[in-house]
């Protein structure tokens, strides 16, 4: 049975202790699948650079790659199994498409990976491999990368792109339910429409066409995992979450299936 792919917005690290609507929605999605994948491949903007790398740890550990948050956050763990075998399969699959990927046996899971996984798979029993985000790729390049990864869906592997539909930290406001910055809903609506229509040309031209694009993403790193998930998934997009945290962080999540 083929798995869909997911794009999730991981928002602030506080999502780990302030689930809002997002945490329960991710948990409900996982339960609704009626099964667990054999493994998970997750792409997060908190591990990025030129080129690609794969985590090859036998045992994963949560990296608290943030500062200035409540002490309780630093006690949380997500000690999922790793899977050097899955990492090797991904590396071989990418090589078949002419894409090189290094292996990193020390890289832990950053919060872009482990925070949403705490809700998706709280039993911490599904092997996880993290793939870095190649910042040498634009949206079209990330889409092509996703397409190269698509065969994993038929191998009982769940592919997750973790980022944020909007990500301008200068506009973040307290508390979690602060009034929403005006450009955020317009940006959300544009993506909801064009993902539903599978309008790939418009989606690739998001910087010119999406309203408030430069406000929503002064840097595009948190949006690019969406394109990996879109490329690996099918043409049918289902919006799972419509929430905004701290006034400026759109928490939208999408399932991509055939």
N, C-alpha and C positions, 0 to 999 in steps of 0.2 A: 504494500500500500504506500502510495506516494505521500510525503509530507508537504504541507504548504511551507512557505517561508514567512518570517516575521520581521517587521520593523517595529521597534519599541523605543519610546522616548524615556530615557532614564532620569532626566531632570536633575535635581540637586541630589547629593548623597543622602540628604534627609529623607528621601523616598524610602530608605531602608527602615525608618522608624515612624514615618508619617505617610501611610499608604494612600491616603486620599481615595479617589476613585480608581486610580491606576493599579494599585496592588491587588485589590479584589478582582478587577477585570482580568488581569494577567492570570491569577489563580483560576478563575472560572474558565478561561480559554483552555488552560492546560487540562483541567478536569474533563472538559467537554470533548477532548480528543479521544478519551477512553483508553488511552495507552500512552506509553512513554517511548521516546526515540531510543535507538541504540547508542546515539551520541549526539552531541551538540557542537556546532561550529559557530562561534560568535565573533563579530567584527565590532570593535569599539574605537572611537576617536581618541581615547586616552592611551592608545598605543599606536603611534603613527610615525612615519618617516619616509624616506625615499626607498622604494622597493617594498617587498613583503617578507614577513617572518611568521612562523608558526610556533606556538608554545608546545613543547614536547615533554612536559613534566609528567611523571607517573602519578603524582598526587598534587592536586591544585591547592592553592591557598589564597585567601582574600588579601589583596593589597589595599591598604588604607591610604590611597594616593590623593589626599586632600588634607587641609589644615584649617583650624579655627572652628571646628564643629563640636557638638556636645560629646563628652567623654564616652557615652554609651555607644556611639557609632564605632569607636575604635576597639570595642570588645567583640563586635560581630565577626563571624567567620563564614566561609562557604568552602568547606574542604571536600569538594567534589573529586572523584577520580579524574585523572588525566587520561589521555589515550595517545601514546606515541604511534600506535598503529593507525589511528584516524589521521593524525598529522602526516604520516607517511603517505596515506592514500590521497589526502588533499594535495600534498606536494607533487605526487605523480600525476594527478589529474590536471593540475595547473601546468606542469611541464608539457603535457600533451597538447596544451593550447599555446605553448611558447612563452609561458609566464614562469619566471623563476621565483622561488620562495626559500628563504633560509630557515633553519631550525634554531630555536632558542630553548635550551633545557632549563633555564632558570626563571623565565618570565612568569610572575604570578598573575592572577586575575585582577584587573583593575575594576574600579567601581562601576564602570559602564557595562561590565559583564556580570559581576556577582550580585549587584543590587537587584536588577530585574529577575535574575535566576532564583533569588530567594523566594519570590512569589510564584514563579512558573514551576519550579521543582524544589519545594521546600524539604523534601526527603534527602536531598543532596546525594542521589544515587545514580545520576546519569553522567557518564564521562563527558568532559568538556575540553575542547581545544579552542584557543583564541588565535585569531588571525589579525595581524596588524593592518592598519589603514594606510594604503599607499597614497601619499599626498602628491605624488607625481601624476596622479590620474584625476581628470575632471569627471563630471557626471557621466559622460559617455564611456570613459575608461572604467569607472566603477560598475556601470551596467554590463560592460563586456566581461569584467571579472566575475560578476554574479552569474552570467550565462555559462562561464567555464565551470563554475561550481555546481550548476544545476543537477548533474547526474547523481549527486549525493542524496538528493531527495528520494530517489528510488532505492537507496541503500540504507534506509531507515535512519537518516541523519536530518536533524532539524537545523536549518541555517537561520541565524538571527543577526540582523543588523541593529545595533544599539546606538542611538544618538539622541537627537532632540529636534522636533519639527521646527521650533524656533529656539534661538540660543544667542541672546544678547545680554550678557551679564550686567552691563551698565544699566539696563532697564529693570532688573530684578527688584521687586518690592516686597516688604514684609507686611503682613504674615503670609502664610501659604495661600489664603483665599483673598489676597489683595486685589483691588480693581485691575482689570485687564488693560494693558496698553493697546491703543486702538488698532495698530497695524497687525496685531497677532490674529484676530479672527478673520481678517481679510486674507491673510497668508494661509491660514488653515483651510478656509473655504476654497481657495484656488487649488490647493493640493487635493482636497477631497474631490473636486470636480474632475480634474485632469487625471487623477489616478483611477477614478471610477470609469472614465472614458478610455483608459489606457492610451492617452494621448502622449506617446513617447517623445515626439518632436518638441512639443511644448514643454514637457518636463525637463528635457535636456537644455532648454533655453530659459530655465527658471530665473536666472539673474536678470534677464531683460523683460520677462513676461509676468512673473509673479509680483503682486502688489506688495510693496514694502520689503522687497527681497534683501536689500543691503542693510536695512534695519533689523530684519529677522536673523540675518547671518552675516555679521561683519567679516567673519571667517567661515568658510563652508565646511569645516571638518565634521561638525555634528549632523550635517544633512547628508553627507556622502554615504553613510551606511544604508540609508534608505535605498539608494540606487543599487547597491550590492544585493539587497533582499529582493528588489524589483526585478533585477536581471536574472536571479536564480529562480524566482517564482513564476507563476503563470500570469495571464492577462487579467484575471479576476481579482480586484482589490476589494477587501472588506475592511471598513473602518471599525476598529474594536474599541477605541478610547477617544473621547473628545473632552479634554480637560486642560485647564491652564493653571499652572502653579506659580506662585510668587509674581503674578501679574504679567510675566513675559516668557515663561517657559511652557510652550505648547507641548502637552504630553501625549499627543496623538500616537496611536499604534495601528498598524495595518497588517492584515494577513494577505499574502499573495498566493493564489492557487490557480489551477487550470479550470 
